[in-house]
């Protein structure tokens, strides 16, 4: 069977969860990366059975998540983590959650994977029109929603089995004007789509890994509710 790592699962409402279920139904082993500040509530909800209804697969069995890794995809390695995050009590309770460390942990635990899924995005100023977006807000959107994918693929590439596959989720606001998708999120998705082509070229030649992005339709996830879609 195949093994998949899905970055960006913190409840049962988003694309990450739905993708995990489809992969599980197809027989894959499921590992997930959960944003550090959301980790405790996700793990305790899983333990307490809050997601049991949505864990049921078409054949009646339950999706098993073999391991949940804490992850913050805006940090590549421990040297890059600023002091205020290190000492923040929501982060101090977990360890090894930078992209490089998560890839190392998955390698230690399982050796390799076949499928890498990026189902995460964040734009702190998403509700602001681009004309009112600050430099910090714009760069934060790009960091969390675009570079996070470059970094994930870079660090997981050595443990992605040749013939394997990687996907992310994008949105058509990259190429058409969608009022309300602000804060540099339209820019972030445009970068993600361009990067997908370049990364497909590079990862294909380097390790025979396919790289694609899927332009998603509307889903009332936590992230979508936050922008009022
Ligand atoms: P979600 O909240 O379930 O997933 C986002 C996850 O990212 C959450 O679990 C966060 O905890 C996590 N996260 C945020 N920052 C970080 C970080 N630094 N490190 C690690 N994890 C982090 O929402 P989702 O399922 O909507 O989002 C998954 C992907 O789908 C994202 O790339 C979205 O941009 C993309 N997507 C979603 C939708 C949608 O409707 N839900 C659309 C297009 C793309 C869309 O916005 N009409 C209107 C809107 C849309 C489509 C059509």
Boltz pocket constraint, residues with backbone or C-beta under 6 A from the ligand:
constraints:
  - pocket:
      binder: B
      contacts: [[A, 7], [A, 8], [A, 9], [A, 10], [A, 11], [A, 13], [A, 14], [A, 15], [A, 16], [A, 33], [A, 34], [A, 35], [A, 36], [A, 38], [A, 71], [A, 72], [A, 73], [A, 74], [A, 118], [A, 119], [A, 120], [A, 121], [A, 122], [A, 144], [A, 169], [A, 170], [A, 171], [A, 214], [A, 215], [A, 216], [A, 217], [A, 218], [A, 219], [A, 220], [A, 221], [A, 222], [A, 223], [A, 224], [A, 229]]
      max_distance: 6.0
